[in-house]
């Protein structure tokens, strides 16, 4: 099976994430997309990061109606922190030797890939599905294992959603309804 790994803090998961994941699955680039909830990204600050189990729960709520093409993975919860993509890829490749894993990332992340642990191994041994993000162009020439994805983009960020919650503004339509209900019920992101 071809699996696209969409790594992220998902703090919180929102429609922008789901549109990209769904687009990649719908267009046959992979058989399934796994949203890999990262407990701690080594390149992002952790203040304001909701507990990883709450973020995992929100991600599961978000895809509950589409659990054939999309899955949520907590694989990084059992690996050393911070979470390094190469470590997760190595672990998953050993655990699922019949799967082919591809990394899903935005062109903004691709521009920073040289900062990633063992990035040459990732670039040599795995496929990358890179979706274009505004103001983050890709080089004209890319290796064969990199596929540029023109996925529909929404100008939504998890930061904006957290700000809305802090300012007591609605996040309806920014996140799936079950996610909104859970965030508001639990009082996430209000402080």
Secondary structure, 3 states (H helix, E strand, C coil): CEEEEEEECCCCCCHHHHHHHHHHHHCCCCCEEEEEECCCECCCCCCCCCCHHHHHHHHHHHHCCCCCCEEEECHHHHCCCCECHHHHHHHHHHHCCCCEEEEEEEHHHHHCHHHCCCHHHHHHHCEEEEECECCECCCCCCCCCEEEECCCCCCCCHHHHHHHHHCCCCCECCECHHHHHHHHHHCCCCC
